[in-house]
Amino acid sequence: MKPIHRLSLKNKIKILHSLFPGEIPEYICYLKNRAIETIDSKEEIASGWGNNVIKQGYWTFLANSTFDRIRRYGNSFEHCGKLFAKLLFKDSVSLFTVHALMQYIETEDCSPKFALAVKLLIEM
């Protein structure tokens, strides 16, 4: 196995999925809710967006893409780490999903062990 810092994001997510399969449904629910919130509040978000590297319209596009993937593959993500990693943590949609993952680990719904694993795998 490669050292953690040499693993791709996709491979790190597959490892996370295999180590914590019970946490994945909760995270998917959180991610879906964040996507819906972003889509539904796009005007409100736009008013306070400011001068960010990512344009607000593109952020909404990423939220839409994430929501569409969850709607289409939802339950499959819980059982297939490869699909979960490939569709939610690859390409530009990963900007939204990683951001949501980092927010999720700060919530009370997230187990401390899962949060620690995310920090170890993703922040390295």
C-alpha positions, 0 to 999 in steps of 0.5 A, spaced: 500 500 500 502 507 498 503 512 503 497 516 505 500 522 502 501 519 495 494 516 495 489 519 490 482 522 493 478 517 490 482 511 493 482 515 500 475 515 500 474 508 498 478 506 504 474 511 508 468 507 505 471 500 507 473 502 514 466 506 516 460 503 512 455 505 517 457 512 517 456 513 509 448 513 509 449 519 515 454 522 510 450 521 504 443 524 508 447 530 510 450 531 503 443 531 500 441 536 505 447 541 503 446 540 496 438 542 496 440 547 501 445 550 496 440 549 490 434 552 494 438 558 497 442 560 491 439 567 491 441 568 498 447 565 497 449 569 491 448 576 495 453 574 500 458 570 496 463 575 495 470 575 491 471 567 492 475 563 487 469 559 485 463 563 482 457 562 486 453 559 479 458 554 479 457 552 486 450 551 485 452 547 479 456 543 483 450 542 488 445 540 482 450 535 480 451 532 487 444 532 488 442 528 481 448 523 483 445 522 490 438 521 487 440 517 481 445 512 485 443 513 493 442 507 496 448 504 491 453 509 494 452 505 501 454 498 498 459 500 493 465 504 495 468 504 488 461 507 486 461 512 492 468 514 490 468 515 483 461 519 482 462 523 488 469 524 489 472 525 482 472 531 478 470 538 480 464 535 484 469 533 489 469 540 491 462 540 493 463 533 496 469 534 500 467 541 503 461 538 505 465 532 508 469 537 512 463 540 515 459 534 516 465 531 521 464 538 525 457 536 527 454 532 532 451 526 528 458 524 526 462 519 530 469 521 533 472 515 530 469 517 523 471 524 524 478 522 526 479 518 520 477 523 515 482 528 518 487 523 517 486 521 510 483 527 507 487 533 510 494 529 509 
